[in-house]
Amino acid sequence: MKRDLYVLTQKWRHFQTADFLLAANRMQVPSYVSLTTALSFHRATTQVQQAWLESIAVKQNLYDVQGTVFRYFKVKKSLYFGFIRQDGIFIATPEKALWDAVYLQSLGRYALDVAALDLNKIKKATVFDMAPSFPGRAVELMEKLWKT
């Protein structure tokens, strides 16, 4: 997969979703699965990503493993929160995954498919409790998202 991290080809062919998410965590440490990948995991978007996993990390990176792309977006250390460990996988809560996407979009580094979101699966109060952690431009985008 990368230097000092290996998976047998026979095993790779039979990976399930959880295996790919665990691999994403192990490809770059520390990191947590987020953005559309986490929104899809939490069923908060109708978008299904095939062979594409997105994570938040302290270092930006991209790995292509047998046609599966692992993409890591860097955020400020103060924004490295809002994730849980579920079945051994570090993954953003739906609210934090949405914030990560909106924040990166406000910087012009990400394109969130707003039309595919299911905001009923995201706790609005929790989203706005996190707002003070984010810059004004991201907060404005988030407020606009909830008004549409």
C-alpha positions in Angstrom: 0.0 0.0 0.0 2.9 2.3 0.9 6.3 1.9 2.4 6.2 -0.5 5.4 2.4 -1.1 5.0 1.5 -4.2 3.0 -1.7 -6.2 2.1 -1.7 -9.3 0.0 -3.3 -8.9 -3.4 -5.7 -11.8 -2.7 -6.9 -10.1 0.5 -7.2 -6.7 -1.1 -9.6 -8.0 -3.7 -12.0 -9.1 -0.9 -11.8 -5.9 1.1 -15.2 -4.7 2.5 -16.0 -1.0 3.3 -14.7 -1.3 6.9 -11.4 -2.7 5.6 -10.9 0.3 3.3 -11.8 2.7 6.1 -9.3 1.0 8.5 -6.7 1.1 5.7 -7.3 4.8 5.3 -6.6 5.3 9.1 -3.4 3.3 8.8 -2.1 4.8 5.6 -1.5 8.1 7.4 -1.3 8.5 11.2 -2.9 10.5 12.7 -6.0 10.8 10.5 -9.7 10.3 10.6 -12.1 9.5 7.7 -14.2 12.6 6.9 -15.9 14.6 4.2 -18.1 12.8 1.7 -16.7 9.4 2.7 -17.9 9.9 6.3 -21.2 11.5 5.2 -21.8 8.5 3.0 -20.9 6.1 5.9 -23.4 7.9 8.2 -26.0 7.9 5.3 -26.1 11.7 5.3 -25.6 11.9 1.5 -26.8 10.0 -1.4 -23.4 10.1 -3.0 -21.6 6.8 -2.9 -17.9 6.9 -3.5 -16.4 4.1 -5.4 -12.7 3.5 -4.9 -12.2 7.0 -3.3 -11.7 7.6 0.4 -11.2 11.0 2.0 -9.7 11.8 5.3 -8.5 14.7 7.4 -4.9 14.6 8.6 -2.1 16.8 9.8 -0.3 16.4 6.5 -1.8 16.5 3.0 -1.3 13.4 0.9 -2.6 11.2 -1.9 -2.1 7.5 -2.4 -3.4 5.3 -5.2 -3.5 1.7 -4.3 -4.6 -0.7 -7.0 -7.0 2.0 -8.3 -8.3 3.0 -4.9 -7.5 6.6 -4.1 -6.8 7.6 -0.5 -6.8 11.4 -0.2 -5.8 13.3 2.9 -6.7 17.0 3.4 -4.7 19.0 5.9 -6.6 21.3 8.4 -5.3 23.5 11.2 -4.6 21.6 14.3 -7.3 23.5 16.1 -9.9 21.9 13.8 -8.6 18.4 14.4 -11.6 17.2 16.5 -15.1 15.9 16.1 -14.3 12.2 15.3 -15.2 9.0 17.0 -13.7 5.5 17.1 -16.2 3.1 15.8 -15.3 -0.6 15.3 -11.6 0.5 15.3 -12.2 3.1 12.7 -11.5 6.8 13.4 -14.3 8.6 11.6 -15.8 12.1 11.8 -19.3 12.5 13.2 -21.8 13.5 10.5 -21.8 17.1 11.8 -17.9 17.3 11.8 -17.7 15.7 8.3 -20.1 18.4 7.1 -18.0 21.1 8.8 -14.8 19.7 7.3 -16.4 19.8 3.8 -17.8 23.3 4.2 -14.5 24.6 5.7 -12.4 23.2 2.8 -15.0 24.5 0.3 -14.7 27.9 1.8 -11.0 27.7 1.1 -11.6 26.6 -2.5 -10.0 23.2 -1.8 -13.1 20.9 -1.9 -16.4 20.6 -3.8 -19.3 19.5 -1.7 -22.4 18.2 -3.5 -25.0 20.0 -1.5 -27.9 18.6 -3.5 -27.0 15.1 -2.4 -27.0 15.9 1.4 -29.7 14.6 3.7 -29.7 17.3 6.4 -32.3 15.3 8.4 -29.4 12.9 9.3 -27.3 15.8 10.7 -28.1 17.4 14.1 -28.4 21.1 13.4 -27.8 22.1 17.0 -24.6 20.2 17.1 -23.4 21.8 13.9 -24.0 25.3 15.2 -22.4 24.4 18.6 -19.2 23.8 16.6 -19.4 27.1 14.7 -17.1 29.1 17.0 -14.2 26.9 16.0 -14.4 27.9 12.3 -13.6 31.1 10.4 -16.3 33.5 9.4 -16.4 32.5 5.7 -17.0 28.9 6.6 -19.7 29.8 9.1 -21.4 32.0 6.4 -21.4 29.1 4.0 -22.8 26.7 6.7 -25.6 29.2 7.5 -26.4 29.5 3.8 -26.5 25.7 3.4 -29.1 25.4 6.2 -31.3 28.2 4.7 -31.7 26.4 1.4 
